[in-house]
Amino acid sequence: MSDYTTTNTTSLWLEKFNTEPVMTIHPGGRVTVSDKFQPDEAAAKVVEAFKTQWMADVQATKIRELQERIQRLEDALNGTVNWIVELAESGDAGFWDAETVPPIIAARKALQSKEAKP
């Protein structure tokens, strides 16, 4: 995928379809697509190009790695909290309510606030 900017428009080209731009963004934000494609087809091609070419850069790769690490940590925290609560409820560690312990409360709150985000 390559792009260029003129004084009038910004056009997005895909190498397979280099006879004309797949999508053109005009001054003022109006977007047009090639007559060769339906708008949804053009959008799908542009999004796919973003994913396969632009998302391959180092920063995007690092972001994906960090997102995966966050997910692993959240899964581990959730598993640990559940294990502690189950242990407390079993009586094998004495008789106490794990849900009233500040670290468990904080962990539950952190996990819930993550789920509430879009």
DRENLUMVO-481613 format. One line per 10 residues: their letters; for each residue x, y, z of C-alpha. Coordinates in Angstrom, 1 decimal. Each point is the difference from the previous one (the first is absolute). Example, Ala and Ser with C-alpha at 12.3 -4.5 7.8 and 13.67 -1.06 7.14 Angstrom:
! DRENLUMVO-481613
as	12.3,-4.5,7.8; 1.4,3.4,-0.7 $
END
This chain:
! DRENLUMVO-481613
msdytttntt	0.0,0.0,0.0; 1.3,3.4,-0.8; -1.5,3.4,0.5; 0.6,3.5,-1.3; -1.3,3.4,0.7; -0.7,2.7,-2.6; -1.3,3.5,0.7; -3.6,-1.3,-0.6; -0.3,-3.6,1.2; 1.6,-2.9,1.8 $
slwlekfnte	-0.3,-3.3,-1.8; 0.6,-3.5,1.2; 1.3,-2.5,-2.5; 0.3,-3.8,0.3; 2.8,-1.6,-2.0; -2.4,-2.6,-1.6; -2.3,2.8,-1.2; 2.5,2.7,-1.0; -1.8,1.3,-3.1; -2.0,2.4,2.3 $
pvmtihpggr	-0.3,0.6,3.7; -2.3,-2.2,2.0; -1.1,2.9,2.2; 0.5,3.8,-0.2; -0.5,2.4,2.8; -0.9,3.5,-1.3; 0.4,3.4,1.8; -2.8,0.3,2.5; 0.0,-3.7,0.8; -2.1,-1.4,-3.0 $
vtvsdkfqpd	1.1,-3.5,-0.8; -0.4,-1.6,-3.4; 0.9,-3.6,-1.1; 1.0,-1.4,-3.3; -2.8,-0.9,-2.4; 1.4,-3.5,0.0; -1.1,-0.7,3.5; -3.1,0.4,2.1; 0.6,2.3,3.0; 0.0,-3.0,2.5 $
eaaakvveaf	2.5,-1.9,-2.2; 2.3,3.0,-0.2; -0.2,0.5,3.8; 0.8,-3.7,0.6; 3.0,0.2,-2.3; 1.3,3.1,1.7; -0.5,-1.5,3.5; 1.7,-3.2,-1.1; 3.0,1.9,-1.3; 0.2,1.9,3.2 $
ktqwmadvqa	0.1,-3.2,2.0; 2.5,-1.8,-2.2; 2.3,2.8,-0.9; -0.3,2.9,2.4; -0.6,-2.0,3.1; 3.2,-1.9,-0.7; 2.1,2.9,1.2; 2.0,-0.2,3.2; -2.3,2.2,2.1; -3.1,-1.9,-0.9 $
tkirelqeri	1.8,-3.3,0.6; 1.0,1.3,3.5; -3.5,1.1,0.8; -1.4,-3.5,-0.9; 2.7,-1.6,2.1; -0.9,2.2,3.0; -3.8,-0.7,-0.5; 0.7,-3.7,0.0; 2.1,0.4,3.2; -2.7,2.0,1.7 $
qrledalngt	-2.5,-2.8,-0.9; 2.3,-2.7,1.5; 0.4,2.1,3.2; -3.7,0.6,0.3; -0.7,-3.8,-0.5; 2.7,-0.8,2.7; -1.5,2.6,2.4; -3.5,-1.3,-0.5; 1.2,-3.6,0.5; 1.9,0.9,3.2 $
vnwivelaes	-2.9,1.9,1.5; -2.4,-2.9,-0.8; 2.4,-2.5,1.6; 0.4,2.1,3.1; -3.8,0.4,0.4; -0.5,-3.8,-0.6; 2.7,-0.8,2.6; -1.6,2.4,2.6; -3.4,-1.5,-0.6; 1.2,-3.6,0.3 $
gdagfwdaet	1.2,0.6,3.6; 3.4,-1.5,-0.7; 1.6,3.4,0.8; -2.1,0.8,3.0; -3.4,1.7,-0.1; 0.1,3.4,-1.5; -1.8,1.9,-2.8; 2.5,0.6,-2.8; -2.3,2.5,-1.6; 0.6,2.4,2.9 $
vppiiaarka	3.8,0.1,-0.3; 1.3,3.2,-1.5; 2.2,-1.6,-2.7; -2.9,-2.2,-1.2; -2.3,3.0,-0.1; 2.6,2.0,-1.9; 0.6,-2.8,-2.5; -3.8,-0.5,-0.6; -0.4,3.7,-0.5; 2.9,0.2,-2.5 $
lqskeakp	-1.4,-3.0,-2.0; -3.5,1.5,0.0; 1.1,3.4,-1.2; 1.9,-1.6,-2.8; -3.2,-1.9,-1.2; -2.0,3.2,0.1; 2.3,1.8,-2.5; -1.1,-0.2,-3.7 $
END
